[in-house]
């Protein structure tokens, strides 16, 4: 692994990547404990999209990590805008957004730490540190592993998922529905399947005719099995 100097400070990718590995591993472990009544199934949805960065990794590793940082920022700032509107500012950075989401218990300590460490690596790449294809691939692998610490329904990516059918989900909002408000009395905005307010808004909810019957029976059986174990 190569070292690079940035603003006079020596930075070593190897050490930072090791730190991210530890944080991501703990994030997955904590998610399994916290959501042990849910099957931790990877349905293909990416909380932090990595596909653009993957396409660039072999051609330009630095640009690949720059793309990852852009996608991370887009997801985090959008999450603050929707779930913590009083703290939203269009100038929010990844660091600021992460701290807000941690403060509101929307992400865990280790998830926040992993996000900040990945962001640190990406920043070094953006500012000229030499990044190898192998290093970029390692960072992207870790970002994808971090994605798996967000069970279906609890993703902090509040953008619609146009591949929900391919991922075996009920609708384009199932990946983040549990992050939305849940009222005792059903309202016009309440999802007919999950009960929480529809992340797509009133217009989407009015056009939706889905109910509990639209949940694949296999998924219901899996949840029952996990709950009984």
C-alpha positions as CSV (number, residue, x, y, z in Angstrom):
1,X,0.0,0.0,0.0
2,X,1.3,3.4,-0.9
3,X,1.5,6.4,1.4
4,X,0.6,9.8,0.3
5,X,1.1,13.3,1.8
6,X,-1.9,15.6,2.0
7,X,-1.5,19.1,3.5
8,X,1.7,17.9,5.1
9,X,0.2,14.9,7.0
10,X,1.2,11.4,6.1
11,X,-1.8,9.2,5.3
12,X,-1.7,5.4,4.9
13,X,-4.5,3.7,3.1
14,X,-3.7,0.3,4.7
15,X,-4.3,1.5,8.2
16,X,-7.6,3.4,7.4
17,X,-8.9,0.4,5.4
18,X,-8.2,-1.8,8.4
19,X,-10.1,0.6,10.6
20,X,-13.1,0.5,8.2
21,X,-13.1,-3.3,8.2
22,X,-13.4,-3.4,12.0
23,X,-16.2,-0.8,12.0
24,X,-18.1,-2.5,9.3
25,X,-17.8,-5.9,10.9
26,X,-19.2,-4.5,14.2
27,X,-22.0,-2.7,12.3
28,X,-23.1,-6.0,10.7
29,X,-22.9,-7.8,14.1
30,X,-24.9,-5.0,15.8
31,X,-27.5,-5.0,13.1
32,X,-28.0,-8.8,13.4
33,X,-28.6,-8.4,17.2
34,X,-30.8,-5.3,16.9
35,X,-32.9,-6.8,14.1
36,X,-32.7,-10.5,15.1
37,X,-36.5,-10.9,14.4
38,X,-35.8,-10.0,10.8
39,X,-34.0,-12.2,8.2
40,X,-30.8,-10.3,7.3
41,X,-31.2,-11.0,3.6
42,X,-29.3,-9.1,1.0
43,X,-32.0,-8.3,-1.5
44,X,-29.7,-6.3,-3.8
45,X,-30.7,-2.8,-2.8
46,X,-27.8,-0.5,-2.2
47,X,-28.1,2.1,0.6
48,X,-24.9,3.7,-0.7
49,X,-24.8,3.1,-4.4
50,X,-21.5,1.7,-5.7
51,X,-22.3,0.7,-9.3
52,X,-20.9,4.0,-10.8
53,X,-17.8,3.8,-8.7
54,X,-17.3,0.1,-9.7
55,X,-17.4,1.0,-13.4
56,X,-14.6,3.5,-12.9
57,X,-12.4,1.5,-10.5
58,X,-10.1,-0.2,-13.1
59,X,-9.8,2.9,-15.4
60,X,-9.3,5.6,-12.7
61,X,-9.3,4.5,-9.0
62,X,-9.2,8.1,-7.8
63,X,-12.2,9.0,-9.8
64,X,-14.0,5.9,-8.6
65,X,-13.7,7.0,-5.0
66,X,-14.7,10.5,-5.9
67,X,-17.9,9.0,-7.3
68,X,-18.5,7.0,-4.2
69,X,-18.2,10.1,-2.1
70,X,-20.7,11.9,-4.3
71,X,-23.2,9.1,-3.9
72,X,-22.6,8.9,-0.2
73,X,-23.3,12.6,0.2
74,X,-26.4,12.5,-1.9
75,X,-27.9,9.7,0.2
76,X,-27.0,11.2,3.6
77,X,-28.1,14.8,2.8
78,X,-31.4,13.5,1.4
79,X,-31.9,11.5,4.6
80,X,-31.4,14.6,6.8
81,X,-33.7,16.6,4.5
82,X,-36.5,14.1,4.9
83,X,-36.1,12.8,8.5
84,X,-34.5,15.8,10.3
85,X,-35.8,18.8,8.3
86,X,-35.0,21.2,11.1
87,X,-31.3,20.4,10.7
88,X,-31.3,20.4,6.9
89,X,-29.1,22.8,4.9
90,X,-28.2,22.3,1.3
91,X,-24.6,23.0,2.2
92,X,-24.4,20.0,4.6
93,X,-21.3,17.8,4.2
94,X,-21.0,14.1,4.7
95,X,-19.4,14.7,8.2
96,X,-22.2,17.0,9.3
97,X,-25.0,14.8,7.9
98,X,-23.5,11.7,9.5
99,X,-23.3,13.4,12.9
100,X,-27.0,14.6,12.6
101,X,-28.2,11.0,11.7
102,X,-26.2,9.5,14.6
103,X,-27.5,12.1,17.0
104,X,-31.1,11.2,16.0
105,X,-30.3,7.4,16.3
106,X,-30.9,6.8,12.6
107,X,-27.6,5.1,12.4
108,X,-25.4,3.4,14.9
109,X,-22.0,4.5,16.3
110,X,-20.0,2.0,14.2
111,X,-22.1,2.7,11.0
112,X,-21.3,6.4,11.6
113,X,-17.6,5.6,12.1
114,X,-17.4,3.5,9.0
115,X,-19.1,6.2,6.9
116,X,-16.7,8.9,8.2
117,X,-13.6,6.6,7.6
118,X,-14.7,5.8,4.1
119,X,-15.3,9.5,3.5
120,X,-11.8,10.2,4.8
121,X,-10.3,7.8,2.3
122,X,-12.3,9.2,-0.5
123,X,-11.3,12.8,0.4
124,X,-7.6,11.8,0.2
125,X,-8.2,10.2,-3.2
126,X,-10.0,13.4,-4.4
127,X,-7.1,15.6,-3.3
128,X,-4.4,13.7,-5.1
129,X,-3.3,10.7,-3.0
130,X,-2.2,7.8,-5.1
131,X,-4.9,5.1,-5.1
132,X,-4.4,1.6,-6.7
133,X,-7.2,-0.3,-8.3
134,X,-6.9,-2.9,-5.5
135,X,-7.3,-0.2,-2.8
136,X,-10.3,1.3,-4.6
137,X,-11.9,-2.2,-4.9
138,X,-11.3,-2.8,-1.1
139,X,-13.1,0.4,-0.2
140,X,-16.0,-0.4,-2.5
141,X,-16.2,-3.9,-1.0
142,X,-16.4,-2.4,2.4
143,X,-19.1,0.1,1.3
144,X,-21.2,-2.8,0.1
145,X,-20.6,-4.7,3.3
146,X,-21.8,-1.6,5.2
147,X,-24.9,-1.6,3.1
148,X,-25.8,-5.0,4.5
149,X,-25.9,-3.6,8.0
150,X,-29.2,-1.8,7.0
151,X,-31.9,-4.5,6.9
152,X,-34.7,-4.1,4.4
153,X,-37.0,-1.4,5.6
154,X,-34.3,0.4,7.5
155,X,-32.2,1.8,4.7
156,X,-31.2,5.5,5.1
157,X,-31.4,5.9,1.3
158,X,-34.8,7.6,0.9
159,X,-34.6,7.7,-2.9
160,X,-37.0,5.4,-4.8
161,X,-35.8,2.0,-5.9
162,X,-36.8,1.5,-9.5
163,X,-35.4,-2.1,-9.4
164,X,-37.6,-3.2,-6.4
165,X,-39.2,-6.1,-8.4
166,X,-35.8,-7.4,-9.3
167,X,-34.8,-7.2,-5.6
168,X,-38.0,-9.1,-4.5
169,X,-39.5,-6.1,-2.7
170,X,-43.1,-5.0,-2.6
171,X,-42.7,-1.5,-3.9
172,X,-40.1,1.1,-4.7
173,X,-40.1,2.4,-1.1
174,X,-40.0,-0.8,1.0
175,X,-36.2,-0.5,1.5
176,X,-36.7,2.6,3.8
177,X,-40.4,2.4,4.9
178,X,-39.5,1.6,8.5
179,X,-37.7,5.0,8.8
180,X,-41.0,6.9,8.3
181,X,-43.5,8.0,10.9
182,X,-46.0,5.4,12.2
183,X,-49.3,6.8,13.7
184,X,-51.7,5.0,16.0
185,X,-54.6,5.9,13.8
186,X,-54.3,5.2,10.1
187,X,-54.1,8.4,8.0
188,X,-54.4,9.1,4.3
189,X,-50.6,8.8,4.1
190,X,-50.3,5.4,5.8
191,X,-48.9,2.5,3.7
192,X,-51.5,-0.2,3.2
193,X,-48.8,-2.9,3.6
194,X,-46.5,-1.6,6.3
195,X,-48.5,1.0,8.1
196,X,-45.8,3.7,8.1
197,X,-46.2,7.0,6.1
198,X,-45.4,6.4,2.5
199,X,-42.0,7.9,1.7
200,X,-43.3,8.7,-1.8
201,X,-45.8,11.2,-0.5
202,X,-49.6,11.6,-0.7
203,X,-49.8,11.3,-4.5
204,X,-47.9,8.0,-4.6
205,X,-50.0,6.7,-1.7
206,X,-53.2,7.6,-3.4
207,X,-52.1,5.7,-6.6
208,X,-51.0,2.6,-4.6
209,X,-53.5,-0.2,-4.2
210,X,-51.2,-2.7,-2.4
211,X,-52.0,-4.5,0.8
212,X,-50.6,-7.2,3.0
213,X,-51.6,-9.7,0.3
214,X,-48.9,-8.4,-1.9
215,X,-46.1,-9.6,0.4
216,X,-44.7,-12.9,-1.0
217,X,-45.7,-15.8,1.3
218,X,-42.1,-17.1,1.3
219,X,-41.0,-13.9,3.0
220,X,-43.6,-14.1,5.7
221,X,-42.6,-17.7,6.4
222,X,-38.9,-16.6,6.7
223,X,-39.8,-13.9,9.2
224,X,-41.8,-16.4,11.3
225,X,-38.9,-18.9,11.3
226,X,-36.4,-16.3,12.4
227,X,-38.8,-15.1,15.2
228,X,-39.2,-18.7,16.5
229,X,-35.4,-19.5,16.4
